[in-house]
């Protein structure tokens, strides 16, 4: 398979650097928590500084391996820099997080374009088992994990939470549900967070992993498929994420269809998700005060439809209170016009895509639409780095699945030839 960066040799330093940046982006909270618990207190500025370094390094690395199809993503960065300047004038103040959210998306897509598909596959598998191993340590030895990490204290120090927001005796963030709802309560596991130090992010990883298993499924031998599926199920149980289970099921159902659909139809997922969420929350009278999946959807819709014209226009900076209404947060931070522009950059592509590229693009669009209804977690680097880097990998892969002229349009999709088996 040709390199995603042209003539770059296998295992080049630039590709290794891209892999290291992805690993740093999704795991940096763990070493910081260890430092906070045992060396010196860590504040929010440390997190901001690390993210600035990671995003800046990713931009530089992408620039060193510039390719013409990165132009679209550089244009996205330029567009949102201009939009941020305009919104700053309207707000009489600059909101760095709003700009950072859009920079992060385009930057990691470009970074992914420098990584070859076999390398990305090995990266996914390696991180998957690292996440599994850390999670098992966390749920099997919760007291040891709590004394080492103290993720509750880390969340208080870096995110401004107060101690009365936490349940349970362990010094862990989100490890105990107040109503004791668990997938398999007989196991006696706490809600796990693994490398991410947050159960919500581990649930988001499960959704991402489900998509990547579908993307790479044909590259693995049957026995390896079984191993990946079984370990994914263990992580899902550990995360205790109903959202991850639902979104993974929807991705599985949609996968055979989306490989046949034009990429432009991905533009419809977000408005359709908002429409169904609004109708469902009203028709079934879901309570936005309940801490369950329907309640979170109702809370998200309540936050969105409470916005006024000024907030839709981007005159106001979103507050942390909107964290559980991701779509309202997104609209306020970027303006309604900015959300439309973002959608066009992300999902509207002018060149034909092969089956695997379409699956990745539609799967990411569907995951984004579902997740943004209930939280801003897709704007967290722990989740965003995964999705956008691997989208970049897939968009840059060679067009191996162009449909031969002899295959009718209504026939089965032409599948890529397996060029490499996992070691």
WOKAGI-V482440 format. One line per field, one symbol per residue. ss: DSSP state (~ for helix, > for strand, _ for the rest). A space follows every 10 residues. Layout:
# WOKAGI-V482440
ss: ???
This chain:
# WOKAGI-V482440
ss: __>__>____ __~~~~~~~~ ~~~~~~~~~~ ~~~~~~~~__ ___~~~~~~~ ~~~~~~~~~~ ~~~~___~~~ ~~~~~~~~~~ ~~~~~~~~~~ ~____~~~~~ ~~~~~~~~~~ ~~____~~~~ ~~~~~~~~~~ ~~~~~~~~~~ _~~~~~~~~_ ~~~~~~~~~_ __~~~_____ __________ ____~~~___ ___~~~__~~ ~~~~~~~~~~ ~~~~~~~~~_ _~~~~~~~~~ ~~~~~~~~~_ _~~~~~~~~~ ~~~~~~~~__ __~~~~~~~~ ~~~~~~~~~~ ~~~_______ __~~~~~~~~ ~~~~~___~~ ~~_______~ ~~~~_~~~~~ ~~~~~~~~~~ ~~~~~~~___ ____~~~~~~ ~~~~~~~~~~ ~_____~~~_ ~~~~~~~~~~ ~~~~~~____ __________ __________ ___
